[in-house]
Amino acid sequence: MRGTTSAKLRVLIVAIVASAGIGAAYSAAFGVLPAPRSLMAGAMVGATICATLAAFELFLLRGGVRGPVRRSFRSLMIMRLLAYTGVIFAVLAVVPPAFAPAADPSIASLSARDVAFSFAASFVVMLSIGLTELVGPRVLVNFAIGRYAEPRLEQRILLFADVAGSTALAERIGDLRFHELLADTFDCLAQAVVDAGGEVHKYVGDEMIAQWPVRTAALNARPAEAVFDAMRRIDAWGSHFRERYGQVPQFRAGLHLGTVAAGEVGDFRREVAFLGDAMNTAARIEQICRELDRPVLASEAFVASAMMPSDIVVEAVGNHPVRGKSEPLRLFSLHRRPNGAL
């Protein structure tokens, strides 16, 4: 199962359980059915509405590059309004009567309060899902448990990736269209990162920073696999990019393994920041890609930690000076072997 699908399913399960609890609590307070049936009906209503709407949000409105519907706020709102209204009325019309006594099914009839509460609860749950997607489920959990309330040193594999030729491209197609292109490109990159077990750390202009924990040699190769998977995804959407933007974007990527100081920063807007020499080195490796005209470069520390799959070729490109470091950095170029090549 892909990482993105697994992450969405985890969010979906948590939302369904929470919604079932909310529905049961509402029925306990305001339900008209006998006690056991009332709790079961409320839980079933909450779980069914949430499962349907959350699946609609997570699996139908997300994924792939941003199509015309996802770009239009008005279209999204109309789709959501229709979906929410249809699902809520259908569930309320079917589920509670199924739990009503056979002698008097009318006691489970629809009420304005039930409809209003269902809309309000659905809005809160979907807003929570949106917040989870905004900051990332792992970051949200880390904030909740206070993992990074105090800075801590951690080993991380870092990926810095930026769009090649972004200045000229933005000048040619305009800032608004270039912003759309970045969003589509980052969609492909982010999906590849999450599928490979990583996490997007942040977006900075035309650059994306992602990170992975250091694990086994086989798992440590997954960041490199994510880079080439992202390239494959962008190529698969080539006709979309050419039709809308006039060309298929290319990106450069730098990979490094090192120690970062991770901790919360900010007041009204908090985030987990990664600081230290490893971040500076990874950023510099990505910059050297431009100087050497290589799409993917990796440090010796990363290459030594990873057992690369047979289709990824590792080529030494020598030692290169890095600003702020006394010793040059030994770098390796990565590229994917053509199908069938040995």
Secondary structure, 3 states (H helix, E strand, C coil): CCHHHHHHHHHHHHHHHHHHHHHHHHHHHHCCCCHHHHHHHHHHHHHHHHHHHHHHHHHHCCCCCCCHHHHCHHHHHHHHHHHHHHHHHHHHHHHHHHHCCCCCHHHHCCCHHHHHHHHHHHHHHHHHHHHHHHHCHHHHHHHHHCCCCCCEEEEEEEEEEEECCHHHHHHHHCHHHHHHHHHHHHHHHHHHHHHCCCEEEEEECCEEEEEEECCCHHHHCHHHHHHHHHHHHHHHCHHHHHHHHCCCCCEEEEEEEEEEEEEEECCCCCEEEEECHHHHHHHHHHHHHHHHCCCEEEEHHHHHHCCCCCCEEEEEEEEECCCCCCCCEEEEEEEECCCCCC
